[in-house]
Amino acid sequence: MSQRLWLAVPFLFSFAVFGLMGSAGLITASWTTVPLSPVVSGAGVAVAAAVSSGVRWKRPWQRIWLRWPYLAAVLAFGVVVGAVEIPALVTTVVGLPVLLGLVFQCLVQNDESQPASNCR
């Protein structure tokens, strides 16, 4: 995974989850706003930490001195903005395309890692 993509992982994950939350609220007409939850931000940070071993770091020192402070800063940012509420329509419009992009990327990545069989 490239370093740039890894830097976006916590935000992409959070956008996708907020998009699902917003669309669920719109479909059920249960709520019109989605709070930016520190729990979702924390889950995004956890996903980024889990995949950080596969990042192609440009310098060896970045593995420690960029990875952990960056994740701590993203988590702190998620806690700070935890009380902000965003309209459900906005989270849906932004989050669902991100979710579709992530699913597509996972499918492409999975397809590329499969060995070609019966090729001559």
C-alpha positions in Angstrom: 0.0 0.0 0.0 1.3 3.5 -0.8 2.0 5.9 2.0 -0.5 8.4 0.5 -3.3 5.9 0.5 -2.5 4.8 4.0 -2.7 8.5 5.2 -6.3 8.6 3.8 -7.5 5.2 5.3 -8.9 6.5 8.6 -10.8 9.2 6.8 -12.1 7.0 4.0 -13.3 4.4 6.5 -15.0 7.1 8.6 -16.7 8.6 5.6 -18.0 5.2 4.5 -19.4 4.5 7.9 -21.0 7.9 8.2 -22.5 7.4 4.7 -24.1 4.2 5.8 -25.4 5.9 9.0 -26.8 8.8 7.0 -28.5 6.6 4.4 -30.0 4.4 7.2 -31.4 7.5 8.8 -32.8 8.8 5.5 -34.4 5.4 4.6 -36.0 4.9 8.0 -36.7 8.6 8.5 -35.4 8.1 12.1 -33.0 11.0 12.1 -31.9 13.9 9.9 -28.4 14.5 11.2 -25.5 12.2 11.9 -23.2 13.0 14.8 -19.5 12.6 14.1 -18.8 9.9 16.5 -15.4 9.4 18.2 -16.1 5.7 18.1 -16.2 5.7 14.3 -13.0 7.8 14.2 -11.4 5.3 16.5 -12.4 2.4 14.3 -10.9 4.2 11.3 -7.6 4.6 13.3 -7.7 1.0 14.2 -8.1 -0.1 10.6 -5.2 2.2 9.6 -3.0 0.7 12.4 -4.0 -2.8 11.3 -2.9 -2.2 7.7 0.1 -0.1 8.5 2.5 -3.1 8.3 1.8 -3.3 4.5 2.7 0.3 3.8 5.7 1.0 1.6 7.4 3.6 3.8 9.8 6.0 2.0 12.2 6.1 4.9 12.7 3.6 7.8 12.2 6.2 10.5 8.7 6.9 9.2 7.4 3.5 10.3 7.6 4.7 13.9 7.9 8.5 13.9 5.2 9.2 11.3 2.8 6.3 11.8 2.0 6.5 15.5 1.9 10.3 15.9 -0.3 10.6 12.8 -2.7 8.0 14.2 -2.8 9.7 17.6 -3.5 13.1 15.9 -6.3 11.6 13.8 -7.8 10.0 16.9 -7.6 13.3 18.8 -9.2 15.1 15.9 -12.1 12.6 16.0 -12.6 13.2 19.7 -12.6 17.0 19.3 -15.2 17.0 16.5 -17.3 14.3 18.2 -20.2 16.6 19.1 -20.6 18.0 15.5 -23.7 16.9 13.7 -23.8 16.7 9.9 -27.0 16.5 7.8 -27.8 12.9 6.9 -28.1 13.8 3.2 -24.6 15.2 3.2 -23.1 12.2 4.8 -25.0 9.9 2.4 -23.9 11.9 -0.7 -20.2 11.9 0.4 -20.0 8.5 2.2 -21.7 6.1 -0.2 -19.4 6.9 -3.2 -16.5 6.4 -0.8 -17.9 3.1 0.3 -18.4 2.0 -3.3 -14.8 3.0 -4.1 -13.4 1.1 -1.2 -15.4 -2.0 -2.1 -14.2 -1.7 -5.7 -10.6 -1.3 -4.5 -10.9 -4.4 -2.3 -12.3 -6.4 -5.2 -9.6 -5.3 -7.6 -6.9 -6.0 -5.0 -8.3 -9.4 -4.3 -8.5 -10.2 -8.1 -4.9 -9.2 -8.6 -3.7 -11.4 -5.8 -5.4 -14.5 -7.2 -3.1 -16.7 -9.3 -4.0 -17.2 -12.9 -5.1 -20.8 -13.4 -5.3 -22.7 -16.6 -3.2 -20.1 -18.5 -0.8 -21.5 -21.1 
